[in-house]
Amino acid sequence: MGHSRNRLITHPRGAAMRRTPDEPLKACIKHQHGYFRGEKCQYCSEEGELVMSPRHLDQFGRVMAGVLRHFPDRFELEMDQQGWVAAGEFIESLKHQRRHFSYLTMDHLKAAVETDPKGRYQLVDGRLRATYAHSIELELDLPTDDVPEHLYFACSQEDSNEYLEQGLYPLDRQMVHLSGTRLNALEAGRHIIGKPVVLLVDVRAAEKAEKPIMKAGTTVYVTYEVPASCLRKLPDSA
């Protein structure tokens, strides 16, 4: 039997529709607490100045995710093997192809990246990239230090049996995506499975098997594969 693959599972019929964006992107000018998402600064409760409306922030985030994870060529961007593109070129291309974003500046991009709740992007020295969920083949150079001893992966009951025999390998994405906590895994799994099973990943065992795991976001970790010997099912996860 061939290697197990992380299967792409579609949303079931009748799943909840995507909610209307209601979170603006703002800047705390009075007390210089930086950018934030929401109506008021979390540090001083000032309303701040509007940087991007909820609708534009949602649209911008979707375009940025698509370009940096799946189709940089559609925006005529050159991406290196670590996933980086020139941030200035990204802005100019987006302004050209999406005229309603003609006002975009580097400050808008910086604000969106810094306040992303999942830590999905990096903006460093004029370069921009997504840190996970790519469908294009890359060689990401993400940090491997300070990774917890255990991580978590949500899947269906049926798939869990196969993964425990064959290990975890990517399918629709280029890497296996793991969660930092059991709750994070359950939340991610419920979006596509309904009642997921959670597998526990022994990170130190994976490292000994020369399968390093990298930190890619606030609660997301990625790796190219996880051997079956490094997995076990949590007894109360079904």
Beta strands, then each sheet from edge to edge (+ up, - down):
strand 1: 25-28
strand 2: 34-37
strand 3: 49-52
strand 4: 85-86
strand 5: 121-124
strand 6: 127-130
strand 7: 150-155
strand 8: 176-179
strand 9: 197-202
strand 10: 214-215
strand 11: 220-223
strand 12: 231-233
sheet 1: 2+ 1- 3+
sheet 2: 4+ 6- 5+
sheet 3: 7+ 9- 12+
sheet 4: 8+ 11- 10+
end
